């Protein structure tokens, strides 16, 4: 019985990875290659966006707060309140998008809180799509996977000053706590620094 449980967890983890790969593959390609040099002048030097300003820069930090509903995957009659709070830092950026590292956060479903152990995100400036993959700590220290796939409701402001926010939403069934809940959330992306 124990080996079936371990096998089930491995299958769920593999499924979460496949969903993440499929989600990222569906995003538009983000040229040019990411650069650590995010100078936004009009130079044609290495690592600079030709004549275009980079809308999100390496080192910037953001906060995502969203709330909504979690629907049990096995029985859709169980619908619970859900919230997510994440702090993210831009690790790479280009004029087309940004890669972000989740520094900290939590996913709360009803009375259960799942702290974020680690996570990463991809934000496409052009399409407004965002994909976040999270590894969470579950009951008794178990590792759980969550994926949030969503869209900004408006273009990223230019300039994107500290304190500005953009509304976003994460849709179900694409967004989920693997093997347990589909997530449907609305909230904001706020620039912290």
C-alpha positions as CSV (number, residue, x, y, z in Angstrom):
1,X,0.0,0.0,0.0
2,X,2.9,2.4,0.8
3,X,4.5,1.8,-2.6
4,X,1.3,2.8,-4.3
5,X,1.2,6.1,-2.3
6,X,4.8,6.8,-3.3
7,X,4.1,5.9,-6.9
8,X,1.0,8.1,-6.9
9,X,3.0,11.1,-5.6
10,X,5.6,10.5,-8.4
11,X,2.8,10.4,-11.0
12,X,1.3,13.7,-9.6
13,X,4.8,15.4,-9.7
14,X,5.4,14.2,-13.3
15,X,1.9,15.4,-14.3
16,X,2.6,18.9,-12.8
17,X,5.9,19.1,-14.7
18,X,4.1,18.1,-17.9
19,X,1.5,20.8,-17.3
20,X,4.2,23.4,-16.7
21,X,6.0,22.5,-19.9
22,X,2.8,22.6,-21.9
23,X,1.9,26.0,-20.4
24,X,5.3,27.5,-21.1
25,X,5.4,26.0,-24.6
26,X,2.1,27.8,-25.4
27,X,3.5,31.2,-24.5
28,X,4.9,33.3,-27.3
29,X,8.7,33.2,-27.7
30,X,10.3,36.2,-26.0
31,X,13.1,37.6,-28.1
32,X,15.8,38.8,-27.7
33,X,17.7,36.5,-25.5
34,X,17.6,37.5,-21.8
35,X,20.3,39.8,-20.7
36,X,21.7,40.7,-17.4
37,X,22.4,44.2,-18.8
38,X,19.1,45.9,-18.8
39,X,20.2,49.4,-19.8
40,X,17.3,50.8,-21.8
41,X,19.1,53.3,-24.0
42,X,19.0,53.1,-27.7
43,X,22.5,51.6,-28.1
44,X,22.9,48.6,-30.3
45,X,25.5,47.1,-28.0
46,X,25.4,43.6,-26.6
47,X,22.5,42.9,-24.2
48,X,20.5,46.0,-25.1
49,X,17.0,46.0,-26.6
50,X,17.3,47.8,-29.9
51,X,15.5,51.0,-29.7
52,X,13.0,49.7,-27.2
53,X,12.7,50.2,-23.5
54,X,12.9,47.2,-21.3
55,X,9.6,47.5,-19.3
56,X,10.6,45.3,-16.4
57,X,14.2,45.3,-15.0
58,X,16.4,42.8,-13.3
59,X,16.3,43.2,-9.5
60,X,12.8,44.7,-9.3
61,X,10.5,43.0,-6.8
62,X,6.8,42.4,-7.0
63,X,4.0,41.2,-4.8
64,X,1.1,39.1,-6.1
65,X,-2.0,38.9,-3.9
66,X,-5.1,37.1,-5.2
67,X,-8.2,35.5,-3.8
68,X,-11.0,33.3,-5.0
69,X,-12.2,29.7,-5.0
70,X,-10.6,26.3,-4.8
71,X,-12.7,23.5,-6.2
72,X,-12.0,19.9,-5.2
73,X,-10.7,18.0,-8.2
74,X,-12.4,14.7,-7.3
75,X,-15.7,16.2,-6.3
76,X,-16.7,19.6,-7.7
77,X,-19.3,20.1,-4.9
78,X,-16.6,21.0,-2.5
79,X,-15.7,24.7,-3.1
80,X,-13.5,26.5,-0.6
81,X,-12.1,30.0,-0.2
82,X,-8.5,30.4,-1.4
83,X,-5.8,33.1,-1.3
84,X,-2.3,33.3,-2.6
85,X,0.4,35.9,-1.6
86,X,3.8,35.8,-3.3
87,X,6.9,38.0,-3.3
88,X,8.9,37.7,-6.5
89,X,12.2,39.1,-7.8
90,X,13.1,39.6,-11.5
91,X,16.1,37.5,-12.3
92,X,16.3,38.1,-16.0
93,X,14.4,40.4,-18.4
94,X,14.0,41.5,-21.9
95,X,11.7,43.8,-23.8
96,X,9.4,40.8,-24.3
97,X,9.2,39.4,-20.8
98,X,10.7,38.4,-17.5
99,X,11.8,35.4,-15.5
100,X,11.1,35.8,-11.7
101,X,12.1,33.8,-8.6
102,X,9.5,33.4,-5.9
103,X,11.2,34.6,-2.7
104,X,8.4,33.8,-0.3
105,X,4.7,33.3,-0.1
106,X,1.7,31.2,0.9
107,X,-1.3,29.5,-0.6
108,X,-4.2,29.2,1.8
109,X,-7.2,27.0,1.0
110,X,-9.9,27.2,3.7
111,X,-8.1,26.7,7.0
112,X,-5.0,25.1,5.5
113,X,-1.9,27.2,4.8
114,X,0.8,25.9,2.4
115,X,4.1,27.8,2.7
116,X,6.1,28.2,-0.5
117,X,9.4,26.4,-0.4
118,X,10.5,27.6,-3.9
119,X,9.0,28.8,-7.1
120,X,9.6,30.5,-10.4
121,X,7.5,32.5,-12.8
122,X,7.5,33.6,-16.5
123,X,5.8,36.8,-17.4
124,X,5.2,37.7,-21.1
125,X,5.0,41.4,-21.5
126,X,3.5,41.1,-25.0
127,X,0.7,38.7,-24.2
128,X,0.2,39.6,-20.5
129,X,0.3,35.9,-19.6
130,X,1.9,34.7,-16.4
131,X,2.9,31.2,-15.4
132,X,4.0,30.4,-11.9
133,X,5.2,27.0,-10.7
134,X,5.4,26.5,-6.9
135,X,6.7,23.8,-4.6
136,X,4.8,24.0,-1.3
137,X,5.2,22.4,2.1
138,X,2.1,20.4,2.9
139,X,1.0,18.6,6.0
140,X,3.7,16.7,7.9
141,X,6.4,18.3,5.6
142,X,5.2,16.7,2.4
143,X,6.1,18.4,-0.9
144,X,3.2,19.6,-3.0
145,X,3.2,21.3,-6.4
146,X,1.0,24.1,-7.6
147,X,0.8,25.9,-10.9
148,X,-0.9,29.2,-11.5
149,X,-1.6,30.2,-15.1
150,X,-3.2,33.5,-15.7
151,X,-3.3,36.8,-17.5
152,X,-2.9,40.5,-16.7
153,X,-6.2,42.4,-17.4
154,X,-4.3,45.4,-18.9
155,X,-0.9,46.1,-20.4
156,X,2.1,46.7,-18.1
157,X,2.3,50.4,-17.4
158,X,5.2,52.4,-18.8
159,X,6.8,53.4,-16.6
160,X,6.0,50.8,-14.1
161,X,6.7,52.8,-11.0
162,X,7.1,51.5,-7.4
163,X,3.6,51.1,-5.9
164,X,1.8,50.8,-9.2
165,X,-0.5,47.7,-9.6
166,X,-1.9,45.7,-12.5
167,X,-5.0,43.4,-12.1
168,X,-4.6,39.8,-13.0
169,X,-6.6,36.5,-12.8
170,X,-5.7,32.9,-12.6
171,X,-8.1,30.4,-14.3
172,X,-9.2,26.9,-13.6
173,X,-8.6,24.1,-14.6
174,X,-5.1,25.3,-15.6
175,X,-4.3,26.7,-12.2
176,X,-4.3,24.0,-9.5
177,X,-2.8,22.5,-6.4
178,X,-1.8,19.2,-8.0
179,X,-4.1,16.3,-7.4
180,X,-6.3,18.3,-4.9
181,X,-7.8,21.5,-6.1
182,X,-8.5,23.6,-9.2
183,X,-7.9,27.3,-8.4
184,X,-9.7,30.4,-9.8
185,X,-8.3,33.6,-8.4
186,X,-8.4,37.4,-9.0
187,X,-5.9,39.9,-7.7
188,X,-3.0,42.3,-8.3
189,X,0.6,42.4,-9.3
190,X,2.2,45.3,-7.4
191,X,5.7,46.6,-7.9
192,X,7.5,46.8,-4.5
193,X,11.0,48.1,-5.5
